[in-house]
């Protein structure tokens, strides 16, 4: 989700096919920005959960989110790096959020072997990263991947992740039980906090 990101600029992450237009200084315009963080705190739509109640449970996906306060307001290009994320909040109903990694658009664009779809023996490596806290100081509303499997439940292809290892803050590495092109990953937040997921990388 973080920018700059070719997959974002090509509309692959959200499967929107919304292509960005490069202008200058590495800046791009016209790409799918997702939802503003303020969208979820408005009086009309106070929570992400309410936004998702209109969808069926198996269609509830992490929501691509950006923080408008971090976007530059100067007409000159001063920065192109933005820490966007997928928002996965706590739900009183213990609702799951799920997504296919990589999605169909990403697989088609980046897979070196686009014909191999069947599972193979062995395991896949999955790397997940969260948005870093400001000055590395996280408050109680910030859920960390290190809280797997207690405060955060993660399932990969129906198998619950029991162990993960720190790769480099704020990233952790875990294993899928099969080696295949795509993995269905589900998330459930078990305490009043939010997981700000910035990256998921699958290594076959």
N, C-alpha and C positions, 0 to 999 in steps of 0.2 A: 504493500500500500504506500510505502514511502516514496517520495519523489526526489530527483528525477528517476523515471522508471519506464523503460520501453514498453512493457506490457500495459501500463496505465495509458501511455500516450497512444497506443494502438487499439485501445478499447477491449483488450483481452481479459483483464482482471474482472470486469463486470459483464463481459460478453455483450457489450452494447454496440460494438463495431463503431464507436464514436471516435474518429481519428483526430488527433491533435494537429495543430498547425504550428511548426517551429517559426519563431520570429527572429530573435537575435539574442546573443549572450546566453544561449542555452535555455532561454525561456520558451515555453509552449503555451498555446491557448486553445480552447475548444475541446479539451478532453473532459471525460466524465469525472467531476469532482466528488461525487457522492453527496451525502447529507451534511449540512453544517451541524456542529455540536449544539448550537443554540436551537436547532430544530427540535431536539428532544427535550428541551427544557421550557418550551413555550407553553402558554396556558391552554392552548388547544391540543397539544400533544406532549404531555409531561414525561413520558417514558418511552424507551425503545419497545418495551413489551406491548404497550398499547398500539404502537405502529404495526406490530406483527400479528395482532389478534385477528386481523382480517385475512391472514394467510393460514393455510393448513400447516399442521405441525411439521410435516416432512419438508415443507418449503421454507421454513424459517431459517434464514441465512444471516450470518454476521453482516452488519450494515457498514459499508464503506463510509467513513466519517472524517471530516477535517475540522480543525479549529481555526475559525476566521481570524481570531486575535493574533495568530502567528503569521498570517498572510501580510506581506509588505503592502503599504499604502502609497509608496512613492512611485511615480511614473517611470523612473529609471530602474533598470534591473539591478537589484542589490543582492538578491539571493534566489536560488532555484531549489534549495533543499527544504522539503516540508515533511514533517513527521506525521503523515496521515496514518490511519489505522482502521481496523475492523472492530466495531464495538460489540462486545458480548457481555450483557449485563446480568445481574442477579434477577431471578424471577421467583415470586412467591409460589408459583405453580410448578416449580422445578422443571421448567421447560428446557428442551434441548435446542441448540442451534447447530446446523450441520452444513457442510460444503464439500464438494468434490475437489480434491487437490491432485494434480492440476485440473482445472476445469477443461471442458472440451475445446474451447478456443485456444487456451494455453498449450494444450497437448498437441493440437494440430500445428501450431506455430513453432514450437520449440523442440518437440520430440525428435530424436535422431532415428528412432525406429517406430514409425507411425502405424505399422501393421501389427505390432505386438501388443495385444490387449489382454491375453489370458494370463492368469496368475502362474508364477513359477515357484519352484522350491527356493527357500532362502528367505531373507528378510530385506525390507527396505529401511533406509535411514530417513527419519523425518526430523527436520530442524525447525523450531518455532522461535520467534522473537517477539517481544512486546515493545511498545513505545517506552523509551527511557524516561524516567522521572526527571523533572527539573532539578539540576544540581545533585542528582542521584538521591534525592530525598522523596520517598514515596509516603503518602499518607494512607490511612486505613481503607480508603475507597479504591485503592489501586491494587488489583489482584496480580500476583506474580506466578509465573509458570512453576516456580519451585514449590507451590502449594498443591501440586498434583501429588497424590490422588485424594487429598482430604477436602480442601476448600474448592478445588477445581477438578471436575471429572472429565477426562478426555477418552474417547473411544476411537480406535482406528479400525475400520471394517468390522465393527461389532465387538472388538476386543478391548477391554479397558486397559489403559496405560497405568502401570503400577510404579514405574520407575523412570526417571529422566536424569540426565547428567548435564551440569552446566558446561556449555561450550565457551561462551564469553558473554558477560552480562550485556544485554538482558536476554540472551538466547540459551535454549536448552535443546539437547538432542535426545531422541527416543527412537524406538524400533517399531515397525509394523511387522505383523506375523507372516506376511506374504510379500513377494516381489511381483509387482504388477504396475501397469502404466498409471493407474489412477487409484486413489484411496478416498473412501468416504470417512471424513473425520467429524465427530460430533463433540460439542462442548456443553457443559452444564456448570454454572457458577453456583456454589453451595453456601456462600455467605454474602452479606450485603456489600458488594464491591463490583467492580467492572474490570473485565479483561480487555486491554487495549492491544489487540493483536496486529503487529505490523508486517510480519512475514511468515510464510510457511514454505519450506523448501523440501522437496522429496528427492532423495538420491537413490537410484536403483542399484 
